[in-house]
Amino acid sequence: MDSGLDSTELFWALGILSIPILLALPMRLAWRLFIGVGHEESQYRNSVRQIIDAGRQVAPFRTTLDDLARSLHIQPSKQRLIEADLFHPLTLSHFLLLPTIIIFPLAAIMALPIILLGLPILILIEYIFIKKKVLIRILKEMERILHWQVIHIPKPHRGSMGKSEKVNEFSNHVIHFNYVPQGAFLGLFAWQIVHWVLKLDSWGLEIAISAVLYIILLGALGVLNTAFESDLVFVDPAKGRLVPVDQWLESILKPVVGIGLLFLIGRNLIDEARTDNPVLFALVVIGLLYLAAIVGIAYKWGYSIWRGSQVRETFEKHIIEYLKPLSYDLTRTRGRIEFIAQMTMEERLAKIAEVPQKQLSFADLQSIPRSENNGSIPQNPLKKT
């Protein structure tokens, strides 16, 4: 084959690869319009954000929010969608993959063979990480080696969002879609590695090997993300940092996968422009990206319904048994930040599980005093005097 660089086809390939980026911007605008930009939606969104910005959980304000939504003539499904958008905001990487939500029901059927093949691997990874307590032992070792401490800070939406009886409701897709970019780009990264390292002549064999590698990586990532929904936070006293465990995992994956993906796509694209068909390569990249996103949505969606709550509850029991973390409130009242240990994580989880919870109004939020301690250092509520 010709070893010269075909610049025309290379530019066409670059144009194809830029399509998701060009679509992401109008997708973002369309999403805002879909969520609602009217007075009623904005007022409800600002009311929920007021609670979030104060560092409070939304659950005690559920009755007030429901009454507000009814007074603003916001349907319950739209109410849940607005809250899902606030609790799980979509970033640019999500909008690159947003078309997959639209075609998800049909595309998931096409991706069903890969999903079914991956279930045994997913169960095996869950058995190793959760049942055999490997994950909790890793966290305990990290505490010891890095001199960090694991604590519990409940997220604003914990135990608060209204449940939809319709599994296919769009708000549910938004929640599960939150972790999809990790899996989608990881799948593309797996194929790029196989394409670069093995250099197989058969595209089918190459994609099959990539699919197996992707299923293993996606299974591990799915179990970790589900377990880390336990609202754990790493505390690094030496640097004065609070890092949620799920964000810590994402901070490791993003540079490795992101930079690696850009490097591999660029290198493979130039190689294809010299020896083969870069346009076909670009089309395969886009197709595999969306296919990986569809498989990722299906995995997250199905795994959350099937095993999500069991895995999270089991891991929470391991955390309480091995780490015994305290549960803190990180709140802001009239410009003052307060970070206070309230109870043990076990007690907090029991409190969150209470039905119904004591309900508060927005007047209660506004009337919270500037500080319950008048500037004095609060005593540890767990320490017996």
PyMOL commands that set and color helices and strands:
alter all, ss='L'
color gray80, all
select helices_A, chain A and resi 7-17+19-35+39-53+59-71+76-87+92-97+99-102+104-110+112-131+134-146+170-177+180-197+203-230+245-275+278-322+345-352+362-366
alter helices_A, ss='H'
color red, helices_A
select strands_A, chain A and resi 149-152+232-236+241-244+326-333+336-344
alter strands_A, ss='S'
color yellow, strands_A
deselect
rebuild
show_as cartoon
